[in-house]
């Protein structure tokens, strides 16, 4: 069975979030280079069945039987129990490869990349010098209605909120792909989900390294205590919001980029308005998420994206999951 959803420690962005069980969302990469996407589902089933029976001629009747089951319904009660695919390890390897790709990104930086990064760091440093003044000016002009609006954006841009958004968009994208043949929403949401996962991990690491106190702790803008409970820098809300915005802005025409970046910016500003972060915190978080989203979107370009999604049932329907298959 899939393990239960595990609540982790507070991301220190104002809310707790849930981590999806790894066995329920798996990226499985296939080595079927050059095969047409239309026939890939049947090919995958054939490959799995040959591996189970050991002989191609024995797999063919079983393949026809499984295709009939799929037409009848993937989760019918009379469907025989299926074991998890043996290619799960390939999915975890794909995630590992993407993590190595992100960690090694500095080695591939161009001169322009270096200049942009340097300018971003300089901007964050400059904001740190005026964080106290920005915070004082904002807090003097807050109102109850403004705080209510900010709370709404705080909920929308939380890791849990972005997770729900990505999962919902995957479901919408799968439906659109099934009936209209357009996989752009599905593919973008899958890359966005992966970008969110890596953004959360990066945020947790950076928070521990800097240990900056939050503005509402009353310790000032220059209080840093590495590897402590202080966790203001960077903003996790801004990171996951801009990671998602970067992916969708890369893959869709206007007004989608404007809407995506507009909502991400509103989330970032709401963290300052709610006195949960300094201005430099949200800029740092937004830049971190944007870099991760852009990097993964470039690594899995929309023009080359051939992703299939299959439902999985374990223990006779006692637990459900999905298998995400990318072939190239």
C-alpha positions, 0 to 999 in steps of 0.5 A: 500500500502507499504510505500515508501522507506524512506531515512534516515540520513547519516550513516556517512560512505560516502553514504546514504542508503534506508530502506526497508519498513517493510511491504514488507519483513516480516518473518512469523513463522509457528507452523506447527512442523514436516510437510514436506516442500514439502506440506507446501505451500498448507498447508499455503494456507489452513490455511489462507483460513480456517481463512477467511471462518471459515469452512474447507469444504468451504476452500477446493474449494477456495484452489484449485482455488488459486492453479490454480491462482498460476499456471497461474501467481501470478500477472495476472491482472485478479487475485482477490485482496488478503488481507495481511496475518493475520500472519504478526504479527508473522513475526514481533515477530520473528524479535523481538525474534532475537533482544532479542537473540542478546541483551541477547547474553552476558549472554550465553557467554562461557569462550572461548567466553569471551577470544576471546572478550577480545582479540578483545577489546584489539586489538582495543585498541592497534590500537587506540594507533597507529591509527595516525601513520597508517593513516599517513603512508597510506595517504603518499602512496595513488595514484589516481588509488588506490583511484579509486579502493577504491571507488569501494569497498566503493560502494560495501560495503556500506549498500545500496550495501550490501542490493542490493547484498542480494536482488539479491542473494535472487532472484537468490536463489529462482530461483535455489530453484524452478528449482533445489531444492537447497535452500542454496543460498536463505536461506543464503541470507535471514539470511544475510539480517537480519544480515545486518539490525541488524548490521546497528542498532548496528552501529548507537547506538555505533557511538552515544555512542562514537562520535569519529571524523573521520580522515578527520576532522582533530581533531586527533585520540583521539577526542571523543564527545559522542552523537555528529555529530562525527561518525567514530567508528565503520565502518558501511561498515565493519560491514555489509560486515563482517556480510554478509561474516560470514553468507555465510562462515558458509554455503558454502565450499571453495572458498566461505569463502575465497572470502567472507572474502577477499571482506569484508577485501578489503572493510574495507581496502578501508575505511582506504585508503580513509581516512574515518576511522581509522584502529581501526574503521574498526576492530571494525565494522568488529568484530561487524558485524561478531559476529552478522552474526555468531550468527544469522547463528547459530540461523537459521542453514542451516540444519534446514532451511525450508523457503518459499517465496511467492509474495504479491500484494496489491491494485490490483497490485499497490504495490508488496512485498514478504512474507518470511515464516519459519516453524519448 
